[in-house]
Amino acid sequence: MISIEVRKLIVAARKNGMKIQEILRTFQVKKTAVYNLFQLVRETGSVEPRPHAYGRKPTLNSDGLKRMEDLIDAQPDITFQEIKDKMDLQISIPAISKIISGKLHYRYKKRRYMPASVTVRMYR
């Protein structure tokens, strides 16, 4: 990744008439990086890199998670299918299970949901 200062210098050098080959030798950058930088400047008018939006967007926002937690607290033996039906979710049962264990930190124990407990290492 090219630093912001070097990006500004590359753009300024090109505006001052420096050829692409000279820019590549002077700044030790690849040709595709320079052309991508020029395209970015044409499209956005800035040398700042585009923000990254990695990964899939979450299915439930904080309000949905709170609502799911309230359902579990109100009825500790609720099933995944009942959660799906009551919240009108368009996701799979395993996805609901993953949300409950991963984001809400509940574990299914003895027919009811409980917060995850601290595990202790057992010795012989």
Secondary structure by P-SEA (a helix, b strand, c coil): cccaaaaaaaaaaaaacccaaaaaaaacccaaaaaaaaaaaaaccccccccccccccccccaaaaaaaaaaaaacccccaaaaaaaacccccaaaaaaaaaccccccccccccccccbbbbbcc
